[in-house]
Amino acid sequence: MYNENNALMEQEKFLLPAMAECDFSQEELSEDMDGLQMSFPRVKIPAGGMLQFEMPTDDPENPDYIKSVEGVILYHHPSSAYWPEGSEYDDDATPLCSSVDGKVGVGSPGILCSTCPLNQYGSGKEGRGKACKNMRQIYLLRSGDFMPLQISLPPTSLSPFREFMNRAFVLRRRASFSAVVQIGLKKASNGTNDYSVATFRKLYDFEGEELSQIRAYANSFKEQIKSMLTQRATVQEEQMDNSCDYEGPTLPASDKEPHFCISAEINGERDALPA
């Protein structure tokens, strides 16, 4: 199922962000980025069984629509959020409790996710599913792009992603960044409503020098993201304890290394909060 496609192997070389070839010095960029919150372009799994992704552009009023996205999964991690019943789909509603790593909640009840009653099957509406929404955040870098896309997987796409990761990477003892993958969509139904489910396909593996380059880039990215997630959770908890509006962490840009910073968003499926 995951054999290489010879035609795909003839593609052009995957292009990583060429920081060294930038027209501006790192010092110049650092001054502009200092204290700012840089958010990743965010892509959602569409509702209603739609089979196209809505892609952000320079003009928010005119997004692009594509059937699939291709790139490298630099990093992925769980997240979760709990809204009061009836507010799950209200973009202006703030979750009562959320977790940037799917392990410890911040808010109410704000306890370990593994033992939280709201994170158990049967706690959802009419005893179905979970009251707490489990998600997966994927950071997908497309060839030639500087910033990865942040793709938020809803609960209905978690099982397909887990099966894909096991077959394409875990069982082959390879890391998720070691191949170019394609994410598409298919329509599903629960008998009452249609919904969209993410599909996953491995296109080709990196080998040799190309693998070494993407490994170094992905490992650097993962360390920065983990640090930022930890800082964001700490600041979020402090703000909530003080009954203040959450502003999210800001980090100064490094003078030596490529810099990434995630926005102050409560969970993976809502718009970033204003600073």
Buried (B, 14 or more C-beta within 10 A) or exposed (E): EBEEEEEEEEEEEBEBBEEEEEEEEBEEBBEEBEEBBBBBBBBBBBEEBBEBBEEEEEEEEEEEEEEEBBBBBBBBBBBBBBBEEEEBEEEEBBBBBBBBBBBBBBBEBBBEBEEBEBBEEEBBEEEEBBBBBBBBBBBBBBBEBEBBBBBBBBBBBBEBBEEBBEBBBEEEEBBBBBBBBBBBBEEBEEEEEEBBBBBBBBBBBBEEEBBEBBBEBBBBBBEBBEEBBEBBBEBBBEBBEEEEEBBBBBBEBEEEEBBBBBBBBBBBBBEBBEE
